[in-house]
Amino acid sequence: MYKRRQKLDDMAWDQHDAEVEESRKRMVETSFRLQVRALVRDRCGQSTKLVGVITAGFNFLYKIRFPVEGEMEPRPPLLLRAPWPSAVRFPGEKTLYEAATLEYLRLNTGVPVPRVLCSARESDAGPMFIMHLVDTLVTMTDLLEEQGRDPDLTSVLNPDIPEGKLRSLWGKMASIMLELAKLSFPRIGSLLQAEDGSIQVAGRPLTHNMNAMTQLAHIPSAVFPAEGKTFATADEWYLELSRMHLAQLVFQHNDLVAGEDDCRNKYVARQLFRGLAKQGRLSTFGFSQDDWSAAARVSSRPRIPAPDGKGGFRLWCDDFRPTNVLVRDGPDGEVEVAAAIDWDFAYAAPVQFALDPPWWLLFEQPEMWLPSGVDEWSRAFEGHLETWLRAVEEQEDADSSSAAGFLGGVPLSAHMRESWETGRFWLNYAARKSWAFDAVFWNFLDERFFGARGEGVPDEELWKTRVDLLGREEREAMEPFVRRKMEESRERVLVEWETDEARRRLSELLFEPSA
């Protein structure tokens, strides 16, 4: 059974690593640092001093201070944030979206975020924005993680942390999520600031998965939504996400399929998932409107109604987690949130995403959990879920508007509890993560969707239990696709696709005209 993340393209990864290292050298060169200083000086009208450079996952952060001149009041320090070339495939776009998101949060929520002073898709230093510096490097992760581990390894939740302390710290995270849940948007997409200063949903949803697809699997960006494309309904976005999973199967040339049956398993799972998206069923799964799934047919418990799906979308950030939350000691000696930072890959998304418990409670992603993957992760997660839900409930009790004003008065904690019980958590996780999709689909979704597939089905025969659920066109296209995929995979290369050819190739499996 699929248990862990499927393989990325090793050739693309090697190329990516080389490009990232080369760009890292450029970003810390003296000449580039001087460009950063000059840019901030020109934008702020005062001489500057660059006092440090921080390398983050997707960005370089340049710490700027202003020398005190004469009787001038000292100016607060600033941070110039520039996307890391090669680590980010859509740098100008990402920069403008993140800057707009920060400003929207500052103006419309109680979430503490740095103020953005200016942003630019292009400048002498490339895409960038300048914001106030939050002068602390302590994150929520530092307080929650097990100490003494190799810093190159993913953090793990400290197993010895007292439950009261854990609930208190998680309560700080829950408070941020409850604030985000109050925001509402008319369409699905990324935020952009217009020339008049207004901030609206005007860009395509730019996701962490899209970045990984181009970066680590060499998938052509031509198969993604156009840059200005936004979505009117949750069903439209679920369908687009299912399209991307098929694009991964079509265009990742190396390492994704281990053999013919593995290819058939991946093909059948993706076509079934896309079929449910086309029917508008993914957005209702696990809610009271779910009258189609096998899980719904065997459950007699009343469920919460699904969100409308045609508006009221919520802000979602693919990369939001405790590492993004800076903390400090408050005046009463208690930990307080100094700022929530790193809003890469944030966009207005289906409400369903915001109703799930956060995946980051254990820090590690389900598909990366050692030693045995998603099943063991699920058991470990369930052991901490009740503590998380109590932390959310405490925040809801402290702010009655968090509960009473949310989706007809049903508190977020109740939605999260039901999301885990019904498997909605896994549906949304699979929808967003192409390399986790297979492990999640076959372990947590397939039988919830379609019923038991029988005992002892070997991995290589999973597809046989569901192939009859495909439509005629999908069944007839499977074997030609498998033959082509196996033939193509004999030569390890990175294929450069022309835009029209890439769209045509994908349309062959979508059974729709190429754009």
Secondary structure, DSSP 8 states (H G I E B T S, - for coil): ---S-----HHHHHHHHHHHHHHHHHHHSHHHHHHHHHHHHHHHTS--EEEEEEE-SSEEEEEEE----TT------EEEEEE-BTTBSSHHHHHHHHHHHHHHHHHHSS-----EEEEESS-TTSSEEEEE------BHHHHHB-TT--TTS---B-TTS-HHHHHHHHHHHHHHHHHHHH--BSSBBEEEE-TTS-EEEEE----HHHHHHHHHS---GGGS--TT--BSSHHHHHHHHHHHHHHHHHH--SSS--SHHHHHHHHHHHHHHHHHHHTT-TTTTTSTT--SSHHHHT--S-------SSS-BEEEETT-SGGGEEEEE-TTSSEEEEEE---TTEEEE-HHHHTS--GGGGSS-GGG-TTT-HHHHHHHHHHHHHHHHHHHHHHHHH-HHHHHTSTTT--HHHHHHHHHHHTHHHHHHHHH-TTTHHHHIIIIIHHHHH----TT--GGGGGGGTGGGS-HHHHHHHHHHHHHHHHHTTS-------HHHHHHHHHHHHTS---
